[in-house]
């Protein structure tokens, strides 16, 4: 018996990736593998930049995240937070607010990676 999945409760949404691949399951699978490898590294880099107070590293990593999260639908979940982190880092202000935003970003990315490992 197939298990039904309530997509409204999932963090990830593979519609964009499926459309981009024109339904090529191998391509989707490869992109998921890349995301599962790179996203945790991006989160670590972002966290390290925050811990070190390195606005330039935070800005660069947030910018990279903004380009990768749409592939798995995370832009619908955390785009606003990632954009705000990038903006604050660009202005080199309010590391405390960046830390707060980072917690939501990290949690969403970890949840997405957990979901994607089951795909």
Secondary structure, 3 states (H helix, E strand, C coil): CCCCCCHHHCCCCCHHHHHHCCCCHHHHHHHHHHHHHHHHHHHHHHHHHHHHCCHHHHHHHHHHHHHHHHHHCCHHHHHHHHHHHHHHHHHCCCHHHHHHHHHHHHHHHHHHHHHHCCC
